[in-house]
């Protein structure tokens, strides 16, 4: 495409290596579809083709065997491909050798997800975390001679410099930059901690929406809160936590939190970098695990989400509901079967964030689960207990107050934690 027509578009080909010797290998067809969806999440890429490459084992230096390398070379040349996306880990040596053999740029799964994250991050914290993750990734790639590659942002792929001394200089520059970014991130995280502390004073329970990327969390969030979070049928549409208050019908006011979507084989650099983004999940009173129940791999996706929640250290006692979303995308028979299955489990709800089906039930269940979190109480305070009365007003828990001859009668709405704090005053 000519530059005058807008941003330059790079012609890309997606390869999913299906390694037979890998005991954890995924079903190659949906894995390739997900990899293509990842690639399409970048506006500057045009995916011109995609293939599953069956492999008995991995070649240490080239990943693929020589016959397959020649076959792919001819295919890429015919399709005028400029970038190959390999859906899996590619070592720096394999990357250099394949780029040489094919005469194209190459990104592995980690590199691609980093590119998407850097394209999407909106908040200061998100941007810093992506930069740190990208630098950590880049640091491991400094074994290669990059002479024929250029980083035109536009262009994709990370850049270092040729020659051993250049590598040393690059590594030092990256380390210095990482130290600077860490300092900036600490400041941002402190600010967020202050915001959280301010929210903790307002006794609103936090309900966090978590789930596999593209499960419909942001659509559900928008539907419930009337917010306008970017919600597209696209992987990683939401990269920064968004929070809105919401009054549940016949229930308490809550803070609803929409989080970054999880994905299988999330690069380790990003799990660490996005820990702070997922801190809201650790502070949540209730977790709603949103699943795309119409997806062929919904069970595998659910397992990936639960693994990440466990690795984050979510407390076991946190109440979790499974929200089976996209019921509208099933056949009427399959949808009925799912509704019946959901009805048999008090922790499962079948809904459609698009049509609104099941949302009243969802809000009612969450409100009921939170009744323990916030409750009403009547208190009597003498005139001498001004400090206690001032504390109650500072906590914003007083619903009603009547003055009597002996002092004050108050109706408060508070959490068990606040009641305990009050008793200690």
N, C-alpha and C positions, 0 to 999 in steps of 0.2 A: 504493500500500500504506500502511496506517495505521502510524504510528511505534511503536504499542504492539506490533506484530507482530515487532519486531526492527529492524535497521538499515534506513534508508529506501532504497528501490530506485529508481534513475533509469531511466526508459524511454528507450532509445537507438536511433538508426537509423544504419546504416553506409552510407557512400557511397564507391565507388571511382571516381575520375575516370579514364576511359580516354582519354588524350590522344593522338589519332592522330598529331600532329606530333612526338611525343616518340620519338626513335630508340631509347631504352633501355626502352620500355614493356614491361611484363610481360604475360603471358597474363592477361586480366582475371578469368576465373573462379576459378583458384586464388588470385590476388591478393586477391579479395574474401573467399574462404574464410579466408585467413590473417588478414585484417583483422577478420573476425567472431570468429575464435579469440582474437585479441588483446583484443577488447572483452570476451569472455566470461571472460578471465583476471582481470577485476575483479569481485569478488563483489557490489559495490553497483550493477552495471549489469544491466539486462534488455534484451537485444537484441530489439526487436520487429519489425525488418525490415532488409533490406539490398539495395542496388541497385548495378549498374554504370552509370555515367553516361558515355555516349560523347560525346567533345568533339573538334571539329576542331582548335580551338586554345583557349588560356586567355584569359579576359577579365581584364584587369589589375586592375580594381576589384572585380569580383564573382566571379571564377573561372568561374562558369557564365553562360550567356546568359539573357536576361530570360524567355524562354518556359519554360526548364527551372526557373528560380527560382520562377516561379508554380506550375508543376506540382508541384515538391517541397514548396512551402508548403502546398498543399491536402492532400497526402499526409501530411505531418507533423501537420497540424491534426486530420485524421481519426483518426490513430493515437495522438493525445495524447502526442506525443514531446516530451521535455524537453531532449534532448541529441543533437546530430548529430556523428558521428565521420567526418571526411574522411580517407580513406586516402591521404595525400600531403601535400606542403607547402602551407600556406595562409598568405599574408602577413598581417601585422597588419591592414592596411587591408581586405583581403578578408574577414577574420574579423569585423571590426566591421560591415561592410556586410551580410554574410550573417546575422549574429545579429539585426540590425535588421529585415531583410526577412522572416526566418522566425519571429522572436520566441522563439528558443531559444538555449541555449548551444551553443558549437561548439568541438571540439578537433580539431587535425590529428594526423597520425601521431606526430609528435615529442611532442606534449602527452600523447597516450594512453600511449605507451611510458614517458614520465616518471612518469605516474600509476601504472602497473603497477610500475615499479621502486621508487617510494616506498612502495607497498603491501607489497612483498616483501623489501626489503633488511633483513638480519637483523644483520649485524656492524656494529660502530662505523664501520668504514671504508666499508662499503656505504652506510650512512645518510648519512655526510658527502658521499660522492661524488654521491649522488642529489640532495641539497640543493643542492650547487654547480651541478650540471647544470640543475636546475629554476630556480635564480636567474639563470643565464646566459640561459636561454630566456625567462624572465619579463622580463628587462632589454630584450630586443628587442621585447617586446610593449607597451612603455609609451607607444605612440603613440595608444592608444585611450581612448575615454571609457567607463568601465565602470559608469556609474551604475546600470544595471538588473541588474548581475550581483553575486552575493554568493558568497563562498567559504565554504561550510559544509562542513567536511571530514567526511563526506559529499560535499557538492556538488563538482563537478569544474570544472576550468578555473582559470587563474591570475588573480590580481586585482591591479590597480593602482589609480590614483585619477584622477578627472577633472581637467581644467584643466592649463595648462602648468606653473604653479608646483608643483602637486602632483606632476607627472611628474618635475620636477627633484629634489624632495625624495625621491620614491620611488627614483630612480636612485641618489642618494647613499646612501640607506639600504641598497640592495642591494649597492652597492660595498663599504660598510663590513662588511656581513655576509659577503661573499665573502672579504674579507681575513681575517676571524676564522676562517672555515671552512678556508681554506688553511692557516693556522697549525695548527689542530687536526689536519688531515689529514696535514701533514708529520710531526707527532709520531707518529700512528698508523702511517704508512708506515715511519718509523724503527724502531718497535717490530717491525714485520713483517720489516724488513731484518735485525734482530738475531736473530729466530727463524730466518730463512733461513740466517744465518751459523752458527747453532748446528746446524742440520740439515746444513749443508755439511761440518761436522766428522765427522758420522756418514756414512760413505760410501755412503749409500743413493741409488741413481739415482732420479730423478723421472720418472714416466710420467704425462703430462697427457692427459686426455680432452677433446677439443674437438669442436665440431660445431654444426650449425644448431639453433636452439631446438626442443625436443620431438623430438629424434632418438633419445632413449633413453639419454643419457649417465648420468643419475642412476640409472636402473634397472640399467644395467650395473655402475656403481660399487657399488651396494648388493649386487648378486649376487656380485661378486668379493670385497668386503671384509666383508660381513655388517653393514655400517653401515645406518643408517636415515635417509638423506637424503630430503627431500621429493621423491617421484617421482610426478608425476601426468601424465595425458595432457592437458597444458596448456602453453601457451607461457610461457617464463620461470619454470618451477617452481624452478630453482636460480639464485640471484643472487649468492651469495657462494662463493668457492672453498673447497672442503672437501678435507681431506687425510687419508689413512689409510695406515698401513703395511700391507704385504701380502707374505707370503713366497710366491714363485712355486714351484710344484712343480719339484724338481730345479734350482732357479735361485736367484738372489740375493733378498734382501729389498729391496722397492722402496717408494717413497712414491707412492701413486696420488692424482692431483689431479683433482677434478671442477670444471669451470669454467662460467661464465655462458654461456648459449646465444647463438650469433650469429644475426643476422637481416638480411635485405636492407634497404637504406636505413636502417641504424641511425643515429639522430640524431647529428650530428657532436659535439654537446655530450656525448653519452654515450660515444662512442668515446674521447674525451679523458679523461672522468671514470673510465672503467672500465679505463684502461690499467694502473693499479696492480693491479687485480683480476686482470688477465691476465698480470702479471709472471711468475707461476708457469709460464706456457707458455714464456716466454723462457728460463727456467732449466731446462726439461725436457731429459732425455737422449733421451726418445722421446715423440713425439706420436701419439696414436691419434685419427684423425679419424673420429668416429662418424657414419654416415649412415643416415637412414631410407630404406632402399632400396625400401620399398613406396610412397613418396610420389610423386605424379605429377610433381613438380618437383625430384626428387632431384638431377639434374644441375645445375640452376640454383642450388640450395641449396649444393651442393659448391663451385661457383665463388665464391659469396658468402663462404664460409668461407675459401677459399684467398686471396681478396683481402684479407680482414681480417688473416690471418696474415702476409701479405706486408707490409701497412701497419704491423703491429706490429714488424716487423724480426726475425722469427724466423730464426736462422742457417740458411743453406742446407744445412749439413752435418747438421742435426738429422734423425735417422732418423724417417720418418713412415709409419705404416700406415693404410690405409683399412679401416674396420670397417663392413661392410655389415650393418646391424642390421635387425630386424623381418622376417627371412626367413620367419617363421611367418605373416605377414600376406599372403603371396603365394599364388597358386594353386600346387598341387604342381608343375605343369609349369614355371611361371615360377621357382619356388624352385630347381628342379633346374638350370635354365639359368643362374641366378645363381651357384649353387655351382660349376658347371663353369667359368664365366668367372673366378670368384675363384681357382680352383685353378691357372689359367694364369698368375697374377701373384703373385710371392712377397710383394708388399707389400699384398695384399688378402685379407681374411678375411670369409667369410659367416657370420653368427651370428644367434642370437636370445637377447637378454638375458632374455626372459620364460621360454622353455623350457630355456635353458641350452645349446642346440645350438652347437657350435663354440667354447665358452669354454675347453676344455682346449687346443685348438689355438692359440687366441689367447695363452694364458699361456705355452705352449711357445715360440711364435715370439718373444714379448717377452723371455723368459729367454735364448733363444739370441742375440738381438740385443745383450743386455746382457753377455754373457760377456766381451766386451772391456772392459766398464766396471769389473768387479770380478773379480780373479783371485787364486789362491792362490800363495804363494811361501815358500821355506824360507830362513831367515837364520841366520847364526852371529855372535854378538856376544861380544867379550871382556868381562871384569869391568870394565875401565876405561871401557866405552862405556855407562855408566849413563844418560847424557843421551838417547842414541838409543833405549834400551830404554823409558825413561819416556815418550818421545814416541809410541812405538808403542802403549803402553797408553792414553795420553791420547786417541789417535785411535780407540781401541776396535777395532783391526784384528787383535789377537793371538788366534788360534784355539787355539794349544797352545804350551806352553813346557817345555823339559827343561833342567835344569842339568847341565853337564859339568865336567870338571876344569879346562877353560880358560875357561869362561864359560857362555853360554846358546845353545841351539838353539831357534829359534822358527818356527812356521808362521803366516804372516799371510795375511789376505784383504784386498786393497786395490785401489784404483783406480790407473790410470796416473798421475794427478795426485799422489796420495799417495806413490807410489813415487818420483816426481821430487823431491818435497819432502824425502823421506827421504835421497835421494842428496846433497842440498845441505846436510844437517845437518853 
